[in-house]
Amino acid sequence: MIQFKCDVHEWMKGWIHVKEHPYFATTDASGTFRIDDVPPGTYTLVTWHERWGTKRQPIVIGTGQELALEVALSPSTNETNQ
């Protein structure tokens, strides 16, 4: 992740993360997200929060399967904290 910010207004900042694939999402106002058209296979779902770090969890998606997950992030349960 690359952070960019305003040198005048501390609250004005953003993050850039370049991916080599189209399988990513940003949560909506309620904290939910959806990633469509993921081919069947075994993957690692990586979630990231600017304060609470990164969490990884393996997932398996079958043919024609829709997978619903609940991802809980907190400062004490993630592998990296910023």
C-alpha positions in Angstrom: 0.0 0.0 0.0 1.2 3.5 -0.8 -0.2 6.4 1.2 -0.6 9.8 -0.2 -1.7 12.8 1.9 -2.1 16.5 2.0 0.7 18.4 3.7 -1.7 21.1 4.8 -4.8 19.1 5.9 -3.9 16.1 8.1 -7.2 14.4 7.5 -6.9 14.4 3.7 -5.2 11.2 2.7 -5.7 8.1 0.5 -4.1 4.8 -0.4 -3.0 3.2 -3.7 -2.6 -0.5 -4.2 -2.0 -1.8 -7.7 -3.3 -5.3 -8.4 -2.4 -7.7 -11.2 -5.9 -9.1 -11.3 -9.6 -7.8 -11.2 -10.5 -9.6 -7.9 -10.7 -6.9 -5.3 -13.3 -4.8 -3.5 -13.7 -1.8 -1.2 -16.4 -2.0 1.5 -19.5 0.1 1.3 -20.9 2.3 4.1 -22.2 -0.8 5.9 -18.9 -2.6 5.7 -20.0 -5.2 3.1 -18.3 -6.1 -0.2 -18.7 -8.4 -3.1 -16.3 -9.9 -5.6 -18.0 -11.3 -8.7 -16.9 -13.9 -11.3 -14.1 -15.5 -9.3 -13.1 -18.8 -11.0 -13.3 -22.0 -9.0 -10.2 -22.7 -7.0 -8.3 -22.3 -3.8 -7.4 -18.7 -2.8 -6.2 -16.6 0.1 -8.6 -13.7 0.9 -6.6 -10.8 2.1 -8.3 -7.9 4.0 -6.5 -4.7 5.0 -7.4 -1.8 7.2 -5.2 1.3 7.6 -5.2 1.0 11.4 -5.8 -2.7 12.0 -3.4 -4.2 9.5 -3.8 -7.3 7.3 -5.7 -10.5 7.8 -5.4 -13.5 5.5 -7.8 -16.5 5.3 -7.8 -19.4 2.9 -11.0 -20.0 0.9 -12.2 -22.6 -1.6 -14.7 -21.7 -4.3 -16.5 -24.5 -6.2 -18.1 -24.3 -9.6 -21.2 -22.1 -9.6 -20.7 -21.5 -5.8 -21.5 -18.3 -4.1 -19.5 -17.9 -0.9 -20.6 -15.7 2.0 -18.0 -14.9 4.6 -17.8 -12.7 7.7 -14.5 -11.0 8.2 -13.8 -9.4 11.6 -10.9 -7.1 12.0 -9.6 -5.7 15.2 -6.2 -4.4 16.4 -5.5 -7.6 18.4 -6.2 -10.2 15.7 -4.3 -9.1 12.7 -0.9 -10.0 11.5 0.4 -6.4 10.9 -0.7 -3.2 12.6 0.2 0.3 11.5 
